[in-house]
Amino acid sequence: MATTNHYGYNHITDAISPRTYIEPTPSSEPSAYGSKTGRSHPVDFQPSNYSVVCGRGKESFNHVGNRHFRFLTSTFIERYSRADSKAAKSAIVSKIVAVIRQAGGHFCKYKRDTDTWFEVGDHCAREKVS
């Protein structure tokens, strides 16, 4: 019997064929994820178990969300390396970012000088995945 991980992926079959994700619908409201510069979170914000902490050091590396992130990306490595165009690779990166966000995760960074977390924009999130 196959089990699914925290992202809803089946460890056996979905590594070959990940589930389809629902595209976010366009809106006139500014997207929480669409900003290229990112957005600040409330003072009491803490990254969830699905959030990816962008940064250096063992705190970022060992964060449970980053460990989930590394597992998720490992399921796409073969497909990414076999992709024959930049557009195909870009689609894989977009899918990974969408899966993290649909699981309730954020791509976030800690600002020591202001002691706050902020969500990085799409560009930084895609760079992290790439």
VOBA-1610 file (N, C-alpha, C; in pm, whole numbers, padded with zeros to 5 digits, always signed):
BEGIN
Met+00085-00119+00000Met+00000+00000+00000Met+00089+00124+00000Ala+00065+00215-00091Ala+00147+00336-00102Ala+00098+00441-00004Thr+00193+00517+00047Thr+00158+00625+00137Thr+00192+00757+00072Thr+00128+00862+00119Thr+00157+00994+00066Thr+00234+01072+00169Asn+00316+01166+00121Asn+00391+01251+00213Asn+00308+01375+00247His+00368+01470+00315His+00297+01589+00361His+00246+01676+00247Tyr+00306+01663+00128Tyr+00264+01744+00016Tyr+00156+01674-00066Gly+00110+01555-00020Gly+00008+01483-00093Gly+00065+01402-00208Tyr+00194+01378-00206Tyr+00258+01301-00311Tyr+00272+01157-00267Asn+00244+01068-00358Asn+00266+00926-00335Asn+00413+00901-00364His+00486+00846-00268His+00630+00828-00280His+00669+00741-00399Ile+00582+00652-00441Ile+00619+00560-00547Ile+00575+00610-00683Thr+00447+00632-00701Thr+00397+00666-00834Thr+00414+00813-00869Asp+00401+00903-00775Asp+00403+01045-00808Asp+00543+01098-00833Ala+00646+01025-00795Ala+00781+01066-00830Ala+00795+01061-00982Ile+00718+00973-01045Ile+00722+00962-01190Ile+00618+01055-01252Ser+00503+01064-01191Ser+00395+01144-01246Ser+00326+01223-01134Pro+00382+01342-01097Pro+00321+01420-00989Pro+00178+01460-01021Arg+00101+01475-00915Arg-00039+01516-00931Arg-00046+01655-00991Thr-00151+01679-01061Thr-00169+01810-01120Thr-00208+01910-01013Tyr-00162+02031-01029Tyr-00199+02134-00934Tyr-00292+02231-01002Ile-00367+02304-00922Ile-00463+02400-00973Ile-00393+02534-00987Glu-00400+02591-01106Glu-00340+02722-01129Glu-00415+02827-01047Pro-00341+02920-00983Pro-00409+03028-00913Pro-00486+03114-01014Thr-00602+03160-00973Thr-00682+03242-01063Thr-00634+03385-01058Pro-00628+03453-01174Pro-00586+03592-01175Pro-00686+03680-01101Ser-00635+03785-01042Ser-00720+03873-00965Ser-00668+04015-00974Ser-00753+04111-00952Ser-00708+04249-00952Ser-00640+04284-00819Glu-00662+04201-00718Glu-00596+04220-00589Glu-00450+04181-00600Pro-00361+04251-00529Pro-00221+04209-00531Pro-00208+04070-00469Ser-00137+03985-00536Ser-00120+03848-00488Ser-00020+03842-00374Ala-00048+03756-00277Ala+00045+03736-00167Ala+00172+03672-00218Tyr+00164+03605-00332Tyr+00279+03533-00385Tyr+00337+03597-00509Gly+00267+03690-00569Gly+00309+03743-00697Gly+00407+03857-00689Ser+00429+03912-00575Ser+00517+04025-00563Ser+00660+03986-00594Lys+00727+04069-00671Lys+00867+04042-00701Lys+00956+04081-00583Thr+00909+04169-00498Thr+00990+04213-00386Thr+00955+04142-00256Gly+00841+04077-00252Gly+00801+04008-00130Gly+00713+04094-00042Arg+00674+04037+00073Arg+00589+04112+00165Arg+00624+04072+00307Ser+00602+04164+00398Ser+00629+04136+00538Ser+00515+04057+00599His+00546+03978+00698His+00445+03903+00771His+00420+03972+00904Pro+00310+03940+00969Pro+00285+03996+01102Pro+00400+03962+01197Val+00413+04039+01300Val+00523+04025+01394Val+00530+03884+01452Asp+00417+03820+01473Asp+00417+03687+01534Asp+00430+03573+01432Phe+00456+03603+01305Phe+00469+03501+01202Phe+00590+03412+01229Gln+00570+03282+01217Gln+00678+03184+01223Gln+00660+03091+01103Pro+00767+03055+01034Pro+00753+02963+00921Pro+00689+02832+00963Ser+00600+02782+00880Ser+00532+02655+00911Ser+00623+02539+00873Asn+00574+02418+00897Asn+00649+02299+00860Asn+00659+02281+00709Tyr+00585+02360+00633Tyr+00588+02353+00488Tyr+00658+02474+00427Ser+00697+02570+00509Ser+00765+02689+00458Ser+00910+02659+00428Val+00961+02725+00325Val+01101+02712+00287Val+01171+02839+00333Val+01269+02822+00420Val+01344+02935+00473Val+01462+02959+00380Cys+01465+03077+00319Cys+01575+03114+00231Cys+01683+03180+00316Gly+01799+03127+00310Gly+01908+03181+00389Gly+02021+03082+00398Arg+02125+03122+00468Arg+02242+03038+00484Arg+02250+02988+00626Gly+02323+02882+00643Gly+02346+02831+00777Gly+02262+02712+00812Lys+02296+02654+00927Lys+02230+02529+00965Lys+02085+02550+01007Glu+02048+02669+01056Glu+01908+02691+01093Glu+01817+02678+00971Ser+01859+02738+00860Ser+01781+02727+00737Ser+01786+02584+00683Phe+01905+02527+00679Phe+01922+02394+00623Phe+01841+02290+00699Asn+01839+02299+00832Asn+01773+02199+00915Asn+01624+02225+00939His+01572+02338+00892His+01430+02367+00912His+01348+02256+00846Val+01244+02209+00914Val+01165+02096+00865Val+01106+02123+00727Gly+01067+02246+00700Gly+01014+02281+00568Gly+01119+02268+00460Asn+01243+02302+00493Asn+01351+02288+00396Asn+01383+02141+00369Arg+01368+02059+00472Arg+01388+01915+00451Arg+01278+01859+00361His+01153+01901+00383His+01044+01862+00294His+01073+01911+00151Phe+01121+02033+00142Phe+01153+02094+00013Phe+01259+02012-00062Arg+01364+01970+00007Arg+01468+01891-00057Arg+01414+01756-00106Phe+01325+01696-00025Phe+01265+01570-00069Phe+01179+01593-00194Leu+01096+01697-00191Leu+01009+01726-00304Leu+01090+01750-00430Thr+01194+01831-00421Thr+01274+01861-00540Thr+01346+01736-00590Ser+01383+01647-00501Ser+01452+01525-00543Ser+01362+01438-00631Thr+01231+01448-00613Thr+01140+01369-00696Thr+01132+01422-00838Phe+01179+01544-00861Phe+01174+01605-00993Phe+01311+01611-01062Ile+01417+01569-00996Ile+01552+01587-01051Ile+01569+01518-01186Glu+01526+01394-01195Glu+01544+01322-01321Glu+01467+01389-01434Arg+01342+01424-01407Arg+01260+01490-01509Arg+01321+01623-01550Tyr+01372+01700-01452Tyr+01432+01830-01480Tyr+01557+01813-01568Ser+01640+01715-01536Ser+01763+01696-01613Ser+01735+01644-01754Arg+01623+01574-01773Arg+01586+01526-01906Arg+01511+01630-01988Ala+01467+01739-01925Ala+01391+01841-01997Ala+01479+01898-02108Asp+01419+01911-02228Asp+01498+01952-02344Asp+01487+02100-02378Ser+01412+02175-02300Ser+01401+02318-02328Ser+01393+02397-02198Lys+01424+02524-02211Lys+01416+02613-02096Lys+01271+02624-02046Ala+01177+02624-02138Ala+01035+02633-02102Ala+00992+02512-02021Ala+01040+02392-02058Ala+01004+02271-01985Ala+01061+02274-01843Lys+01185+02321-01830Lys+01247+02333-01697Lys+01174+02437-01614Ser+01135+02547-01677Ser+01063+02652-01607Ser+00928+02602-01556Ala+00862+02518-01634Ala+00732+02461-01593Ala+00750+02372-01469Ile+00859+02298-01463Ile+00886+02212-01347Ile+00911+02297-01224Val+00988+02404-01240Val+01015+02495-01128Val+00885+02557-01079Ser+00800+02600-01170Ser+00670+02659-01134Ser+00584+02559-01058Lys+00586+02433-01101Lys+00507+02330-01035Lys+00554+02310-00891Ile+00685+02309-00869Ile+00739+02289-00735Ile+00700+02406-00644Val+00712+02529-00695Val+00672+02647-00617Val+00524+02639-00582Ala+00441+02600-00678Ala+00297+02590-00655Ala+00264+02483-00551Val+00332+02370-00555Val+00307+02263-00459Val+00338+02310-00318Ile+00450+02379-00300Ile+00486+02432-00168Ile+00379+02527-00118Arg+00336+02617-00204Arg+00237+02717-00163Arg+00100+02657-00139Gln+00061+02559-00217Gln-00069+02494-00197Gln-00071+02413-00069Ala+00045+02369-00023Ala+00053+02295+00103Ala+00049+02391+00222Gly+00042+02520+00196Gly+00037+02619+00303Gly+00173+02675+00339Gly+00272+02643+00259Gly+00407+02691+00286Gly+00434+02826+00221His+00538+02889+00269His+00583+03018+00216His+00731+03006+00186Phe+00779+03087+00095Phe+00922+03105+00077Phe+00953+03232+00155Cys+01025+03219+00264Cys+01042+03334+00351Cys+01188+03350+00394Lys+01215+03468+00445Lys+01350+03504+00488Lys+01339+03585+00616Tyr+01440+03572+00700Tyr+01441+03644+00828Tyr+01532+03765+00815Lys+01482+03880+00859Lys+01560+04004+00859Lys+01604+04031+01003Arg+01730+04011+01030Arg+01781+04026+01168Arg+01770+04170+01219Asp+01797+04267+01133Asp+01797+04407+01180Asp+01660+04454+01227Thr+01552+04400+01168Thr+01418+04439+01211Thr+01347+04328+01288Asp+01415+04212+01303Asp+01361+04098+01377Asp+01224+04055+01322Thr+01213+04050+01187Thr+01087+04012+01125Thr+01111+03912+01012Trp+01007+03836+00982Trp+01007+03746+00868Trp+00940+03817+00752Phe+00984+03791+00631Phe+00912+03840+00514Phe+00911+03733+00408Glu+00806+03735+00329Glu+00791+03639+00221Glu+00863+03694+00099Val+00950+03613+00043Val+01022+03656-00076Val+00931+03643-00197Gly+00961+03718-00299Gly+00878+03716-00419Gly+00904+03595-00506Asp+00833+03592-00618Asp+00842+03480-00711Asp+00984+03460-00763His+01052+03568-00792His+01186+03556-00848His+01279+03480-00753Cys+01279+03520-00628Cys+01364+03455-00528Cys+01320+03311-00503Ala+01191+03286-00502Ala+01139+03150-00482Ala+01184+03059-00596Arg+01173+03109-00718Arg+01215+03030-00833Arg+01367+03008-00834Glu+01442+03105-00790Glu+01587+03090-00779Glu+01621+02981-00678Lys+01551+02979-00568Lys+01573+02877-00465Lys+01546+02737-00521Val+01438+02723-00594Val+01404+02593-00652Val+01505+02553-00759Ser+01545+02648-00843Ser+01639+02617-00950Ser+01773+02575-00895
//
